[in-house]
Amino acid sequence: MKPRNLSAEVDDNPALGLALCLAGLVEVTERQGAAEVVASSVIPTEMQGVDDAALVALGFVLGPVCEDDPLFRAVTLPDGWSRVSGGGAGYWTFLVDPAGRRRFVLFYKAAFYDRRAYLEALPRFGIRVRDDHRCVLVDLSDDRVLLWTDPAPSAPEAWGYWGAMRRRADEVLSGWDDAIRSWDLEIVVTEFGPPEVVQ
């Protein structure tokens, strides 16, 4: 199953597009498209931060591009993986691994006049500035702070520590910025020191 290609339908029958706009149904079709993606067995052909080889290595079974809709290709998710709606406006669907972690986000805009989709690998780690003006490296899967700086006088100045935080993360957490490989890193946080990385 794949999402309905309303763009092709409007190309065949332009009056349909006019009717959808006049009746205020574009948002309805977008919500319907989001629900169709969650229930589908396809992923977008456009990908960011991931390629076919990485997906296959994770256990995805990739099928052919849909002949009548090259925006998507057939896929079987790895055992234990699922699709979860991102809620809200309905553009986002998450691919979640067996541990419940959001590993990929699937963007789909179903509006006939701007229909597009892509699959993006989500990072496990990120550098952030907290309210206390510390620059921190965070495990985004559980919001654990792994590395931190001394507080800066202001948030903009804390962002000045970004480069130093990145260099330190490179030293102690090799692969932290690889959206695919980073999920395999095991972090052991001890009571008396910084995290220990087990690779």
Beta strands, then each sheet from edge to edge (+ up, - down):
strand 1: 42-44
strand 2: 47-48
strand 3: 61-65
strand 4: 72-76
strand 5: 82-85
strand 6: 92-96
strand 7: 102-109
strand 8: 116-121
strand 9: 125-129
strand 10: 135-139
strand 11: 144-148
strand 12: 186-188
strand 13: 196-198
sheet 1: 1+ 4- 3+
sheet 2: 2+ 8+ 7- 6+ 5-
sheet 3: 9+ 10- 11+
sheet 4: 12+ 13-
end
